[in-house]
Amino acid sequence: MALINRPPVTPRGEEAVYFERLKHNELVYHYCDACDRVLFPLRQVCTGCASENLTLKVSSGQGSVHSFTTQYRASHPFFTDSVPYTLLLVDLEEGFRVLANLVEAVESDIAIGSAVEAVFDDSEEDLTVLRFKPATKGVNA
Amino acid sequence: MSIRGSAAIVGAAQLDTFKSPGRSPVGLMSVAVTRALADAGLTLADVDGLFTASSYYAFPTLTLAENLGIHPRHMDSTALGGCSFIAQLGHAAAAIQAGLCDVAVIAYGSTQRSDAGKLVSMAESSAYEQPYGLIHPIGAFGMVAQRHMAQYGTTSEQMAQYAVAAREWALLTDDAPYPTPLTVEEVLDSPMIVSPLHKLDCCLVTDGGAAVVLTSAERARDLRPNPVYLLGTGEAINHRNISQMPDLTATEAGRSSKRALDMAGVTLQEVDTAHVYDAFTISLLVLLEDLGFCEKGEGGAFVEGGRVAPGGQLALNTNGAGLAQVHPGMLGMFLIVEAVQQLRGDAGRRQIPDAKVSLVHGMGLTLAAHATAILSNKPHL
């Protein structure tokens, strides 16, 4: 039982949509039908054509490591027990990038370009946290 | 119409650049302002333009004006992180030229060291990045470094070479906070904070206050014999959150510096001293590449062999800058003050003989924002 609470995440509007879909174990992004642009984070306006009609799509969760770092210090007391922990920038195959944690592996197991897949961590009551683990499907980048 | 050469720095001051003996952030700013005004032969009554940025105060010009007891007619709280003040040089020159103010003060103050090393920041995290425990800003720079190493073969030893050079420069000041030489081995043996960055790849955590005073070039010549003219300024931005940085190893810094150099009518080869924001060894390498001091990917090789140390090819960060002299949360103001010292010929043992042109380049946040200024002791070149 953690005595220290996670720093509160306070999503608003389209941000709340993203976190709500994470609870359903879906990593979503926006797609502009008018100009074929992938948008992430979620938007109200397309950065390509200013369209306000954006389609919410669900990612396969398959991607590759764009970069990574292992932190030997915590950003907040909530994370102290996790030190050291590895953070990833992941390029999803649909063409957008997210930040998340590496799980089921350590830094030396991965490299830039390594194939990874999304994992949805439901261990906290109010927040589903996106993680990535080394890919189990044969889609090595 | 251009602001080229239209305004000049007539006063500059910095204080408590390691540990303040009991001044608050706004107190530090206020002392820096009054000392910079005294340096210019002016008083608070002359100030009608006030420029500042802060990690402490949401409304920093109001906080500072109240603390100083002044009522300026032009205010600017541009928030671009550590490069805000370099951007404000251009904003101040434009405001002076437009008649919005006559005497502009740009100021900064922080007690980050006295705050027990905690990075004070009221900056919000993106909801999309906030759940994962990334330490701002160093976690992002760890990822920049990993990518630079993988793409270009940059090594930890090369990054450490910059830290060693910065320490050498700092030893030429009278108040170096760590007054002994540094070795590459010491950098590599220092604790890993975020892979692949060691403690000594990181800037110092210090207190510090600094301010500069700008006025029209015409009035500047009446105030002092050696004004420092603002010949060019540029700005550029590329992202807010690290997960949306288009390319982790390339920035818009080159666009910012080109805007400034073009305005000044100066080439990089004519720059006598360069003052480039060094929050981390890796960020400095990326900026050196993007500013054009070396080719993309060659930043690591460029800082080897003492090339940026005293006596080297490029007079870079001549007081040791963020890695070895001062870094109170935001460095921009202190880069400007060091350039002014060089251009006045007041830089003591670290003086670059006959320095005429200085390039000051700041970044904000995680290589996200950029601002460049070209300063000179000549009104035109």
Interface residues (C-beta under 8 A of the other chain):
Chain A: R6 P7 V9 T10 P11 R12 E15 Y18 F19 P41 H66 S67 F68 T69 T70 Q71 Y72 R73 A74 S75 H76 F78 F79 S82 Y85 L87 L89 R97 V98 L99 A100 N101 E107 A111 I112 L127 V129 L130
Chain B: S126 A127 Y128 E129 Q130 P131 Y132 G133 L134 I135 H136 G139 G142 M143 V144 A145 Q146 R147 A150 P191 M192 I193 V194 S195 P196 I242 S243 Q244 L248
